[in-house]
């Protein structure tokens, strides 16, 4: 079942349900999972290409407590927040093979080495600085991963996956932003207390003040949802 929030159809799903659903994706077809938060949903209000990419995904996870609050305001509550980073980490615990694509040069390689040390099957990497889609697609298809983690940031990663998914020989494409930076150790998630109190946005504002203009999307999102999408 889907919950429509400002024209974006979020899955009414828990983490456990999402991980279980992915198990059915290894059927010879390509599937996509995106993790929209309030900022991404607000971007989609002015970007039809992004909105189309989101709504054509197999799963849209409610990444961000703002999405959960928005659904509750609409009277269609979601069971829980499903963070993209945590979802990716759950998949990395499986016996599938992975290709890491995105972040600055060298980051994917560092992340790959750390994951390999934990027993994760990494078959290839590529940074997020490129001019030629064909070269990357060719490398991915040669390595034949089960799951492609695309970490280009929104909306670039969603558009890249939507544009190229039919050319890829993978079962699942997952757009998960800064996941590789966190795994590589270049970025840190908010402490557990902030996560439990749903205050990760506040932690980011404190640690990285340059993010504050972007974080303003959260109150704008809540207001827009509360007023039924009206300006």
NUDOZA-229084 format. One record per residue (C-alpha): y, z, x; residue in three letters. Coordinates in nm, 3 decimals. Each point is the difference from the previous one (the first is absolute). Layout:
BEGIN
- v  w  u  r
- Y  Z  X  Ala
...
END
This chain:
BEGIN
- v  w  u  r
- 0.000  0.000  0.000  Unk
- 0.352  -0.081  0.119  Unk
- 0.329  0.186  -0.042  Unk
- 0.304  -0.229  -0.010  Unk
- 0.303  0.137  0.185  Unk
- 0.307  -0.226  0.015  Unk
- -0.217  -0.309  -0.027  Unk
- -0.250  0.110  0.268  Unk
- -0.352  0.076  -0.123  Unk
- -0.127  0.311  0.179  Unk
- -0.369  0.094  -0.022  Unk
- -0.083  0.320  -0.185  Unk
- -0.232  0.117  0.275  Unk
- -0.088  0.287  0.232  Unk
- -0.077  -0.021  0.371  Unk
- -0.370  0.041  -0.065  Unk
- 0.002  -0.270  -0.266  Unk
- 0.190  -0.240  0.227  Unk
- -0.242  0.045  0.291  Unk
- -0.296  -0.048  -0.236  Unk
- 0.155  -0.314  -0.149  Unk
- 0.042  -0.155  0.346  Unk
- -0.377  0.022  0.045  Unk
- -0.032  -0.275  -0.263  Unk
- 0.235  -0.231  0.191  Unk
- -0.258  -0.123  0.251  Unk
- -0.116  -0.277  -0.228  Unk
- 0.094  -0.314  0.192  Unk
- 0.353  -0.010  -0.146  Unk
- 0.329  0.120  0.148  Unk
- 0.172  0.302  -0.154  Unk
- 0.340  0.162  0.056  Unk
- 0.129  0.356  -0.021  Unk
- 0.369  0.097  0.022  Unk
- 0.164  0.342  -0.002  Unk
- 0.336  -0.020  -0.180  Unk
- 0.236  0.296  0.020  Unk
- 0.337  0.026  -0.182  Unk
- 0.178  -0.194  0.276  Unk
- -0.243  -0.292  -0.030  Unk
- 0.018  0.000  -0.380  Unk
- 0.380  -0.006  0.022  Unk
- -0.016  -0.292  0.246  Unk
- -0.218  -0.184  -0.252  Unk
- 0.279  0.023  -0.261  Unk
- 0.195  -0.262  0.198  Unk
- -0.290  -0.178  0.171  Unk
- -0.225  -0.195  -0.235  Unk
- -0.223  -0.115  0.285  Unk
- -0.072  0.362  0.090  Unk
- -0.059  0.095  -0.363  Unk
- -0.243  -0.290  -0.040  Unk
- -0.188  0.103  0.315  Unk
- -0.026  0.359  -0.123  Unk
- -0.117  -0.087  -0.349  Unk
- -0.265  -0.239  0.131  Unk
- -0.164  0.272  0.211  Unk
- -0.341  0.139  -0.091  Unk
- 0.129  0.356  0.037  Unk
- 0.353  0.140  0.007  Unk
- -0.012  0.358  0.121  Unk
- 0.273  0.247  -0.107  Unk
- 0.130  0.080  0.348  Unk
- 0.282  0.250  -0.036  Unk
- 0.055  0.297  -0.229  Unk
- 0.292  -0.194  -0.151  Unk
- -0.247  -0.248  -0.150  Unk
- -0.198  0.285  -0.154  Unk
- 0.321  0.153  -0.140  Unk
- 0.108  -0.339  -0.134  Unk
- -0.330  -0.045  -0.182  Unk
- 0.033  0.346  -0.154  Unk
- 0.353  -0.078  -0.119  Unk
- -0.141  -0.306  -0.179  Unk
- -0.263  0.214  -0.173  Unk
- -0.284  -0.171  0.188  Unk
- -0.088  0.256  0.269  Unk
- -0.197  -0.088  0.311  Unk
- -0.268  0.243  0.122  Unk
- 0.134  0.034  0.354  Unk
- 0.191  -0.156  0.284  Unk
- -0.221  -0.221  0.219  Unk
- 0.168  -0.036  0.339  Unk
- -0.065  -0.328  0.178  Unk
- -0.050  0.169  0.337  Unk
- -0.262  0.237  -0.142  Unk
- -0.173  -0.286  -0.180  Unk
- -0.018  -0.203  0.323  Unk
- -0.139  0.302  0.185  Unk
- -0.271  0.039  -0.263  Unk
- -0.101  -0.363  0.044  Unk
- -0.003  0.042  0.379  Unk
- -0.270  0.264  -0.045  Unk
- -0.234  -0.261  -0.147  Unk
- -0.240  -0.226  0.189  Unk
- 0.215  -0.311  -0.054  Unk
- 0.163  -0.212  0.272  Unk
- 0.380  -0.013  0.034  Unk
- 0.276  -0.221  0.141  Unk
- 0.336  0.168  0.070  Unk
- 0.306  -0.220  -0.052  Unk
- 0.359  0.115  0.038  Unk
- 0.242  0.238  0.176  Unk
- 0.170  -0.054  0.337  Unk
- -0.185  -0.158  0.292  Unk
- -0.260  0.238  0.139  Unk
- -0.011  0.235  -0.299  Unk
- -0.299  -0.161  -0.173  Unk
- -0.193  0.007  0.328  Unk
- 0.068  0.372  0.050  Unk
- -0.099  0.070  -0.360  Unk
- -0.316  -0.206  0.048  Unk
- -0.104  0.197  0.309  Unk
- 0.052  0.331  -0.179  Unk
- -0.198  -0.117  -0.301  Unk
- -0.281  -0.143  0.215  Unk
- -0.030  0.340  0.168  Unk
- -0.069  0.141  -0.348  Unk
- -0.270  -0.259  -0.065  Unk
- 0.208  -0.239  -0.214  Unk
- -0.102  -0.364  0.034  Unk
- 0.315  -0.188  0.104  Unk
- -0.064  -0.371  0.058  Unk
- 0.355  -0.118  0.075  Unk
- 0.372  0.075  0.016  Unk
- 0.334  -0.184  -0.010  Unk
- 0.355  0.132  0.007  Unk
- 0.255  -0.068  -0.273  Unk
- 0.223  -0.228  0.208  Unk
- -0.104  -0.360  -0.056  Unk
- 0.123  -0.345  -0.095  Unk
- -0.326  -0.170  -0.090  Unk
- -0.213  0.119  -0.292  Unk
- -0.273  -0.251  0.086  Unk
- -0.069  0.153  0.341  Unk
- -0.043  0.349  -0.147  Unk
- -0.210  -0.123  -0.292  Unk
- -0.225  -0.191  0.242  Unk
- -0.054  0.312  0.211  Unk
- -0.073  0.216  -0.306  Unk
- -0.250  -0.253  -0.133  Unk
- -0.176  -0.025  0.336  Unk
- -0.038  0.379  0.014  Unk
- -0.123  0.016  -0.364  Unk
- 0.109  0.356  -0.089  Unk
- -0.098  0.155  -0.330  Unk
- 0.346  0.154  -0.040  Unk
- 0.337  -0.121  0.127  Unk
- 0.268  0.267  0.035  Unk
- 0.342  -0.169  -0.018  Unk
- 0.280  0.226  0.124  Unk
- 0.314  -0.216  -0.008  Unk
- 0.206  0.222  -0.230  Unk
- 0.109  -0.085  -0.354  Unk
- 0.063  -0.255  -0.132  Unk
- -0.116  -0.212  0.295  Unk
- -0.362  0.120  -0.006  Unk
- -0.045  -0.054  -0.374  Unk
- 0.148  -0.349  0.016  Unk
- -0.205  -0.091  0.309  Unk
- -0.324  0.108  -0.163  Unk
- 0.078  -0.175  -0.329  Unk
- 0.096  -0.321  0.181  Unk
- -0.300  -0.009  0.231  Unk
- -0.282  0.182  -0.176  Unk
- -0.187  -0.315  -0.102  Unk
- -0.012  -0.109  0.365  Unk
- -0.154  0.324  0.124  Unk
- -0.370  0.067  0.053  Unk
- 0.013  0.371  -0.088  Unk
- -0.110  0.210  -0.296  Unk
- 0.310  0.219  -0.026  Unk
- 0.364  -0.025  0.108  Unk
- 0.185  0.330  -0.006  Unk
- 0.378  0.031  0.046  Unk
- 0.071  0.341  0.154  Unk
- 0.339  -0.002  0.174  Unk
- 0.030  0.246  0.288  Unk
- -0.367  0.103  0.013  Unk
- -0.060  -0.142  0.349  Unk
- 0.302  0.184  0.142  Unk
- -0.135  0.330  -0.133  Unk
- -0.353  -0.064  0.131  Unk
- 0.138  -0.106  0.340  Unk
- 0.210  0.317  0.019  Unk
- 0.339  -0.175  -0.008  Unk
- 0.092  0.159  -0.334  Unk
- -0.096  0.321  -0.174  Unk
- -0.071  0.074  -0.362  Unk
- 0.177  0.289  -0.163  Unk
- -0.163  0.342  0.054  Unk
- -0.265  0.097  -0.257  Unk
- 0.240  0.238  -0.179  Unk
- 0.246  -0.284  -0.065  Unk
- -0.287  -0.220  -0.121  Unk
- -0.131  0.265  -0.240  Unk
- 0.350  0.057  -0.139  Unk
- 0.055  -0.379  -0.031  Unk
- 0.296  0.023  0.237  Unk
- -0.099  -0.259  0.259  Unk
- 0.317  -0.191  -0.087  Unk
- 0.207  0.306  0.095  Unk
- -0.182  0.037  0.332  Unk
- 0.071  -0.365  0.082  Unk
- 0.367  0.046  -0.088  Unk
- 0.024  0.301  0.231  Unk
- -0.186  -0.159  0.291  Unk
- 0.141  -0.351  -0.042  Unk
- 0.347  0.011  -0.162  Unk
- 0.032  -0.379  0.027  Unk
- -0.257  -0.018  -0.281  Unk
- 0.227  0.179  -0.250  Unk
- 0.145  -0.323  -0.153  Unk
- -0.357  -0.122  -0.061  Unk
- -0.103  0.335  -0.145  Unk
- 0.276  -0.035  -0.260  Unk
- -0.238  -0.239  -0.175  Unk
- -0.187  0.307  -0.131  Unk
- 0.277  0.145  -0.223  Unk
- 0.101  -0.352  -0.103  Unk
- -0.360  -0.069  -0.098  Unk
- -0.032  0.322  -0.205  Unk
- 0.328  -0.068  -0.182  Unk
- -0.098  -0.361  -0.074  Unk
- -0.341  0.102  -0.136  Unk
- 0.154  0.284  -0.206  Unk
- 0.238  -0.245  -0.166  Unk
- -0.270  -0.252  -0.076  Unk
- 0.088  -0.241  0.278  Unk
- 0.356  -0.051  -0.119  Unk
- 0.275  -0.031  0.259  Unk
END
